[in-house]
Amino acid sequence: MPSIIKVKGTEAAVTTADNIGSATLVRLFNATAAGILITHKNVGGDVLGTFTAGSGQSFVKKDSTDTLTAATSVLMVGVAHYT
């Protein structure tokens, strides 16, 4: 994933549907040892996909109006990446 990121907001714990400040690239951080289910939905509420975020960081590319939901609290923030 990106080796250099630009933070575009304030990291916050997310458990309910959130578009993460209309971000199109989101950094997630799972501080627990257990995997946490992440659900990606479009603006109409249709599920686009799910995945289990393991311990540590993950990145999700999404449309600005899409939302992410975590089964239990996960830290999320919008970012940009540089290669």
Helices and strands as residue ranges (DSSP letters): E 4-7, E 12-14, E 25-30, E 36-41, E 47-53, E 56-61, E 67-70, E 74-82
